[in-house]
């Protein structure tokens, strides 16, 4: 998808689920056009940094060993610490190259999900990673009362031609639900507002059994934290939480992550959802994101869209809000 803005977007971005990062193993990743290495050290702490050894360029994520809190290059045994510094060279053990340093990326784990902070010039996080269970104080919730999101209620799409802003633009677009998701009623955007780095909106689903057009069967409270991901709390006919994230791999494609936290049945102690719950969530909720993907894969970005009156104000306000996360020009455009 060709877009008039950069894919090197500032913000927090999801890069996987905690269970995928096994202690004692290095893992290669690629995001924002950079080769990266992630590893969980002996203490269980997860790290993320530039992937290629500064010695002769071997990829630390392909065969790199974990030694204490360092990752060891599979080529010549050079070790790199959590701060990116060279800590050990086996054939001159007392003289590591203190002038070499790999770029380190801030990383956080939260409720089984892993997020990285990205800023094109390496600046530290400009805002805190929002917590899906603290973000909606009107719904006091204990995370332990929900089934685990991964692997049963999580989905992954790799190298999709979708820019994160396209996902965000789904927020104010209530009309597409009837056509893309085959909804029997058309949801209504009841409220929206910009709060610093967040785009917050409330969607209502009219109660088809009522003659009152203002009566809603379901409310969806959604917050976009930058362009990296949206967190949503469902109120009414369903009371689950979800994260939908889009993380650029390079200047053409993104990886997409989708996770649902579903409330446990009464008396349930296990984090693993029973089969009948898994089947229901899969059928009613997990398939919806792929409906959107069928559109996005072939969509052309329209810079000056012809919008309906009801959508124009929130749609264009969202686009204006998104501009703050582009701190470098698009590829191929002059600085």
C-alpha positions in Angstrom: 0.0 0.0 0.0 1.4 3.4 -1.0 0.9 6.1 1.6 2.1 9.7 1.8 3.6 9.2 5.2 6.5 7.2 6.7 6.3 3.7 8.0 8.8 4.6 10.7 6.1 5.6 13.2 6.8 6.8 16.7 5.1 4.8 19.5 4.6 1.5 21.3 4.2 -1.5 19.0 3.4 -5.1 19.7 6.0 -7.6 18.6 4.7 -10.9 20.0 3.4 -12.8 23.0 5.5 -13.5 26.1 5.2 -17.3 25.7 7.0 -17.1 22.3 10.2 -15.8 24.0 11.8 -18.8 25.7 14.4 -18.4 28.4 17.9 -19.2 27.1 17.1 -18.7 23.4 17.8 -15.9 21.1 15.2 -14.9 18.5 15.5 -13.0 15.3 12.9 -10.3 14.5 12.6 -7.6 11.9 10.7 -4.3 12.4 10.9 -0.8 11.0 13.4 -2.0 8.4 15.9 -3.2 11.1 17.1 -6.7 11.9 16.7 -7.2 15.7 17.5 -9.9 18.3 15.4 -10.6 21.3 16.4 -12.8 24.2 15.2 -13.7 27.7 18.2 -13.9 30.1 18.8 -16.3 33.0 16.7 -14.1 35.3 13.7 -14.2 32.9 14.1 -10.6 31.7 13.4 -9.9 28.1 15.8 -7.8 26.0 15.6 -6.3 22.5 18.4 -4.8 20.4 20.1 -4.3 17.1 20.5 -7.8 15.6 24.0 -7.8 13.9 27.2 -8.2 15.9 29.5 -5.2 15.5 32.5 -7.4 15.0 31.8 -9.0 11.6 28.1 -8.7 11.2 26.7 -12.1 12.2 23.1 -12.1 13.2 22.8 -12.7 17.0 19.2 -14.0 16.5 20.4 -17.0 14.5 22.3 -19.3 16.8 23.2 -16.7 19.4 23.7 -18.2 22.9 22.5 -16.7 26.1 25.2 -16.4 28.8 23.9 -14.9 32.0 22.3 -11.6 30.9 24.3 -11.4 27.6 23.8 -12.7 24.1 26.9 -14.4 22.6 27.6 -14.2 18.9 27.6 -17.6 17.2 30.5 -16.5 14.9 33.3 -15.6 17.3 31.8 -15.6 20.7 31.7 -11.9 21.4 29.1 -11.1 24.1 26.7 -8.2 24.2 25.0 -7.0 27.4 21.5 -5.7 28.0 22.8 -2.1 27.5 24.2 -3.0 24.1 27.8 -2.8 25.2 30.4 -5.4 24.3 31.2 -7.2 27.5 33.5 -10.0 26.5 35.8 -11.2 23.7 37.0 -14.8 24.3 40.5 -14.3 22.8 41.1 -11.1 24.8 38.9 -11.7 27.8 40.3 -8.7 29.8 39.8 -6.2 27.0 36.2 -6.0 25.6 35.8 -3.3 22.9 34.1 -0.6 25.0 33.7 1.7 22.1 31.2 -0.6 20.4 27.5 -0.5 21.3 24.4 -2.0 19.7 21.2 0.0 19.7 18.8 -1.1 22.5 15.1 -0.8 22.2 12.8 -0.3 25.3 10.6 -3.3 25.7 7.8 -4.2 28.1 5.7 -7.3 28.8 2.1 -6.8 29.8 -0.6 -9.5 30.4 1.1 -11.9 28.1 1.9 -9.4 25.3 5.3 -7.9 24.3 5.7 -4.3 23.2 8.7 -2.4 21.9 9.1 1.4 21.8 10.2 2.8 18.5 11.3 6.3 17.7 13.4 6.9 14.5 16.2 8.7 16.3 16.4 6.4 19.3 14.7 8.8 21.7 13.2 7.3 24.9 9.5 6.6 25.4 7.4 9.8 25.2 4.5 8.2 27.1 3.8 5.2 29.3 2.5 1.9 27.8 -1.2 1.9 28.6 -2.6 -1.1 30.6 -5.7 -2.8 29.1 -7.0 -3.5 32.6 -6.3 -0.1 34.2 -7.3 2.0 31.2 -11.0 1.8 31.8 -11.5 2.7 35.5 -15.3 2.6 35.1 -14.9 -1.2 34.8 -12.8 -2.4 37.9 -11.4 -5.7 36.7 -9.1 -8.4 38.0 -7.0 -9.8 35.1 -7.1 -13.2 36.8 -10.9 -13.4 36.1 -10.1 -13.7 32.4 -8.8 -16.6 30.4 -5.3 -16.3 29.0 -5.2 -14.6 25.6 -2.5 -16.7 24.1 -2.5 -19.0 22.2 -6.3 -19.8 22.2 -7.6 -16.3 21.7 -4.8 -14.8 19.7 -4.1 -14.5 16.0 -1.2 -13.3 13.9 -0.9 -12.1 10.3 2.5 -11.7 8.8 3.8 -9.3 6.2 0.5 -7.7 5.3 0.5 -4.6 3.0 -1.2 -2.5 5.7 0.0 0.7 7.3 -0.9 1.3 10.9 -2.9 4.4 10.1 -5.2 2.4 7.9 -6.1 0.2 10.9 -6.7 3.4 13.0 -9.0 4.8 10.3 -11.3 1.9 11.0 -12.2 3.5 14.3 -14.5 6.3 13.1 -15.9 4.2 10.3 -19.0 2.6 11.7 -20.8 2.1 8.3 -18.4 -0.7 7.2 -19.6 -3.2 9.9 -22.8 -4.0 7.9 -20.9 -4.7 4.7 -17.5 -6.1 5.8 -18.6 -7.9 9.0 -22.2 -8.7 7.9 -23.6 -7.0 11.0 -27.4 -7.1 11.3 -27.4 -3.5 12.8 -25.2 -0.5 12.0 -23.2 0.7 15.0 -23.1 4.3 16.0 -20.1 6.5 16.9 -21.5 8.0 20.1 -18.4 10.0 21.2 -14.8 10.6 20.3 -12.0 12.8 21.6 -8.3 13.3 21.4 -6.3 13.1 24.6 -2.6 13.7 23.9 -1.2 10.5 22.3 -4.6 8.8 22.4 -7.6 8.7 20.1 -10.5 7.6 22.3 -14.0 6.7 20.9 -17.2 5.1 22.1 -19.3 2.9 19.7 -22.8 1.8 20.4 -24.6 -1.2 18.9 -28.4 -0.5 18.7 -30.7 -3.0 20.4 -32.5 -4.6 17.5 -35.2 -5.8 19.9 -36.2 -2.3 21.0 -38.2 0.4 19.3 -36.0 3.0 21.0 -33.2 4.0 18.6 -31.1 5.2 21.5 -31.1 1.9 23.4 -27.9 0.0 22.9 -27.2 -3.7 23.3 -23.5 -3.2 23.4 -20.9 -0.5 24.0 -17.3 -0.6 22.8 -14.9 1.7 24.6 -11.7 2.0 22.5 -8.4 3.8 22.9 -5.7 4.0 20.3 -2.3 4.5 21.9 -0.5 6.2 19.1 -0.9 4.3 15.9 0.6 1.1 17.2 -2.5 -0.6 18.7 -6.0 -0.2 20.0 -7.3 -1.5 23.3 -11.0 -2.0 23.7 -13.4 -2.9 26.6 -16.8 -4.4 25.7 -19.8 -3.5 27.8 -23.2 -5.2 27.5 -23.9 -8.3 25.4 -20.2 -9.2 25.7 -17.8 -8.1 28.4 -14.4 -8.9 27.1 -11.2 -7.0 26.3 -9.1 -7.0 23.2 -5.9 -5.6 21.7 -5.5 -5.1 17.9 -2.0 -4.1 16.9 -0.2 -3.3 13.6 3.6 -3.1 13.6 5.6 -2.1 10.5 8.2 -4.6 9.3 9.6 -2.3 6.6 8.3 0.4 4.3 5.8 -1.9 2.6 4.3 -4.4 5.0 3.3 -4.9 8.7 2.7 -7.7 11.1 -0.6 -7.8 12.8 -1.5 -9.1 16.3 -5.0 -9.7 17.8 -5.7 -10.9 21.3 -8.9 -11.3 23.3 -9.3 -11.6 27.1 -12.5 -13.5 27.6 -14.2 -13.6 31.1 -13.9 -16.9 32.9 -17.1 -18.9 33.5 -18.4 -18.9 37.2 -16.2 -21.1 39.4 -13.5 -21.5 36.8 -9.9 -21.5 38.1 -7.9 -22.5 35.0 -6.4 -19.9 32.7 -7.0 -22.3 29.8 -10.5 -21.8 28.2 -12.7 -24.8 27.7 -13.5 -26.1 24.3 -17.0 -24.7 24.1 -15.8 -21.2 25.0 -13.0 -21.4 22.5 -15.5 -22.4 19.7 -17.8 -19.5 20.5 -15.0 -16.8 20.6 -13.5 -18.1 17.4 -16.8 -18.1 15.5 -18.1 -14.7 16.8 -15.0 -12.6 17.4 -11.7 -14.0 16.2 -12.7 -14.1 12.5 -13.7 -10.4 12.2 -10.2 -9.0 11.8 -9.6 -11.2 8.7 -12.7 -9.6 7.1 -11.0 -6.3 7.4 -7.8 -7.7 5.9 -9.6 -8.8 2.8 -10.3 -5.1 2.2 -7.0 -3.6 3.3 -4.9 -6.0 1.1 -6.3 -4.4 -2.0 -7.2 -0.9 -0.8 -5.7 2.3 -2.3 -5.1 5.2 0.1 -7.2 8.2 -0.8 -5.6 11.4 0.5 -8.7 13.5 0.0 -11.7 11.2 0.5 -15.3 12.1 -0.3 -16.8 11.5 3.1 -20.4 11.4 4.2 -21.5 14.2 6.6 -21.8 11.9 9.6 -18.2 10.5 9.2 -16.3 13.6 8.0 -15.6 15.3 11.3 -14.3 12.4 13.3 -12.5 10.9 10.3 -10.5 14.0 9.5 -9.9 14.8 13.2 -8.3 11.3 13.5 -6.1 12.0 10.5 -4.9 15.2 12.0 -4.2 13.5 15.4 -2.1 10.9 13.6 0.3 13.4 12.1 2.1 13.8 15.5 3.6 10.3 15.2 5.5 11.0 12.0 8.8 12.4 13.0 10.6 11.7 9.7 9.5 12.1 6.1 8.2 9.2 4.0 10.7 7.2 2.2 11.7 8.9 -1.0 10.5 12.3 0.0 13.0 15.2 0.8 13.9 15.9 4.4 
